[in-house]
Amino acid sequence: MIASYDPNQSIAELVEQLATLLPSRGQRLATAESCTGGLIAAACTDRAGSSHWFERGFVTYSNAAKQACLGVDAALIEAHGAVSAPVVEAMLAGTLAHSPADWAVAVSGVAGPDGGSDDKPVGTVFIGWQARGDAPDVVGYAFDGDRAAVRRESVLAALVGLRERVDAQ
């Protein structure tokens, strides 16, 4: 599924909304990031007071890191590729298993300029969200632009998706 979002939304504005929403519910966030390399965690912790709602971030850029830090099965990566919904689901599960957070966000994608394929061209990104005790929700995106644009759009989509899901809970 390819989801849409507003690319003109401000990352700082979304973080402000989450900084109000999550603590008001007594909830905390943990992230697992591959292609974004910690940019989601950085955006969250750029805001003073984020220690009240941001628990931790895992930067699992390599397949070995996904396995060692989050417990993602090597066979799952081999079967589906690191950029896939099943691997992002496993990243979510690992994030919640290795943190006391109430919410997990995970992202894996092909930011470019290299690494794309016919099946997964540059700009293919899977982002997942999961509240502790709930089923994971993973969405596939097809972003345009250079590496910086794909990474920025991934951060934006991750934060928009989190805000929407926390709001709906």
C-alpha positions as CSV (number, residue, x, y, z in Angstrom):
1,M,0.0,0.0,0.0
2,I,1.3,3.4,-0.8
3,A,0.1,6.1,1.6
4,S,0.0,9.8,1.1
5,Y,0.9,12.7,3.5
6,D,1.4,16.4,3.3
7,P,5.1,17.0,2.3
8,N,4.7,20.7,3.2
9,Q,4.1,19.9,6.9
10,S,6.8,21.0,9.3
11,I,8.8,18.3,11.1
12,A,9.2,20.7,14.1
13,E,5.5,21.2,14.2
14,L,4.8,17.5,14.2
15,V,7.3,17.0,17.0
16,E,5.6,19.8,19.0
17,Q,2.3,18.0,18.6
18,L,3.8,14.6,19.7
19,A,5.5,16.4,22.6
20,T,2.1,17.4,23.9
21,L,0.1,14.3,22.8
22,L,2.4,11.5,24.1
23,P,3.1,12.8,27.6
24,S,-0.6,13.7,28.1
25,R,-1.3,10.0,27.8
26,G,1.7,8.9,29.8
27,Q,3.3,7.3,26.7
28,R,6.8,7.1,25.4
29,L,8.3,6.5,22.0
30,A,11.2,4.3,20.7
31,T,12.5,4.2,17.1
32,A,14.3,1.8,14.9
33,E,15.8,3.4,11.9
34,S,17.7,2.1,8.9
35,C,17.7,4.5,5.9
36,T,17.0,7.5,8.0
37,G,20.1,6.8,10.2
38,G,18.6,8.3,13.4
39,L,17.0,11.4,11.8
40,I,13.6,10.6,13.4
41,A,15.2,10.3,16.9
42,A,17.2,13.5,16.2
43,A,14.1,15.4,15.2
44,C,12.3,14.2,18.4
45,T,15.2,15.0,20.7
46,D,15.9,18.4,19.1
47,R,13.0,19.6,21.2
48,A,13.8,20.4,24.9
49,G,11.9,18.2,27.2
50,S,11.9,15.2,24.9
51,S,13.1,13.0,27.8
52,H,9.5,13.1,29.0
53,W,8.3,11.1,26.0
54,F,11.2,9.9,23.9
55,E,12.6,6.6,25.3
56,R,15.4,5.6,22.9
57,G,16.4,5.1,19.3
58,F,18.1,2.2,17.5
59,V,20.0,3.0,14.4
60,T,20.2,-0.4,12.6
61,Y,21.6,0.5,9.3
62,S,23.1,-2.8,8.5
63,N,21.5,-6.2,8.4
64,A,23.8,-7.4,11.1
65,A,22.7,-4.5,13.3
66,K,19.0,-5.4,12.7
67,Q,19.8,-8.9,13.9
68,A,22.0,-8.0,16.8
69,C,20.1,-5.0,18.2
70,L,16.5,-5.9,17.4
71,G,16.6,-9.7,17.0
72,V,15.4,-9.6,13.3
73,D,15.9,-13.1,11.9
74,A,18.5,-13.4,9.2
75,A,16.2,-15.8,7.3
76,L,13.5,-13.1,7.2
77,I,15.9,-10.6,5.7
78,E,17.1,-13.2,3.2
79,A,13.6,-14.1,2.2
80,H,12.1,-10.6,1.8
81,G,15.1,-8.2,1.8
82,A,15.8,-5.6,4.4
83,V,13.5,-3.1,2.6
84,S,10.2,-4.9,3.2
85,A,7.1,-4.9,5.3
86,P,8.0,-8.2,7.1
87,V,11.4,-6.9,8.2
88,V,9.9,-3.6,9.4
89,E,7.3,-5.6,11.4
90,A,10.2,-7.5,13.0
91,M,12.0,-4.2,13.7
92,L,8.9,-2.9,15.5
93,A,8.7,-6.1,17.5
94,G,12.3,-5.9,18.4
95,T,12.0,-2.2,19.4
96,L,9.2,-3.0,21.8
97,A,11.0,-6.1,23.1
98,H,14.2,-4.1,23.9
99,S,12.6,-1.0,25.4
100,P,9.8,0.0,27.8
101,A,8.3,2.3,25.2
102,D,4.6,2.4,24.5
103,W,5.0,3.2,20.8
104,A,7.5,2.0,18.2
105,V,8.3,3.5,14.8
106,A,10.5,1.6,12.4
107,V,11.8,2.5,8.9
108,S,13.7,0.8,6.2
109,G,14.2,2.0,2.7
110,V,16.3,2.7,-0.4
111,A,17.4,6.3,0.0
112,G,19.8,6.2,-3.0
113,P,21.4,7.2,-5.1
114,D,22.4,3.5,-5.5
115,G,20.9,0.3,-4.2
116,G,17.6,0.4,-6.0
117,S,16.2,-2.4,-8.1
118,D,13.3,-2.9,-10.5
119,D,11.2,-4.3,-7.6
120,K,12.5,-1.7,-5.1
121,P,13.7,1.4,-6.8
122,V,15.3,4.3,-5.0
123,G,12.6,6.0,-3.0
124,T,11.0,2.8,-1.8
125,V,10.5,3.0,2.0
126,F,8.5,1.0,4.4
127,I,7.5,2.7,7.7
128,G,5.8,0.9,10.6
129,W,4.1,1.9,13.8
130,Q,3.0,-0.2,16.7
131,A,1.5,0.5,20.1
132,R,2.5,-2.0,22.8
133,G,-0.2,-4.7,22.7
134,D,-1.5,-3.8,19.3
135,A,-0.9,-5.2,15.9
136,P,1.8,-3.6,13.7
137,D,0.9,-1.3,10.9
138,V,3.4,-1.0,8.0
139,V,2.9,1.2,5.0
140,G,5.0,1.3,1.8
141,Y,5.9,4.6,0.2
142,A,7.4,5.6,-3.1
143,F,9.2,8.9,-2.6
144,D,10.8,11.1,-5.3
145,G,14.0,13.0,-5.1
146,D,17.6,12.7,-4.1
147,R,18.9,10.9,-1.0
148,A,18.3,13.9,1.3
149,A,14.7,14.3,0.0
150,V,13.9,10.6,0.5
151,R,15.3,10.7,4.0
152,R,13.4,13.9,4.9
153,E,10.1,12.6,3.5
154,S,10.6,9.4,5.4
155,V,11.0,11.3,8.7
156,L,8.0,13.4,7.9
157,A,5.8,10.4,7.0
158,A,6.9,8.6,10.1
159,L,6.0,11.5,12.3
160,V,2.6,12.1,10.6
161,G,1.8,8.5,10.8
162,L,2.6,8.3,14.5
163,R,0.6,11.4,15.3
164,E,-2.4,10.1,13.5
165,R,-2.2,6.7,15.2
166,V,-1.6,8.1,18.7
167,D,-4.5,10.5,18.1
168,A,-6.8,7.7,17.0
169,Q,-6.0,5.5,20.0
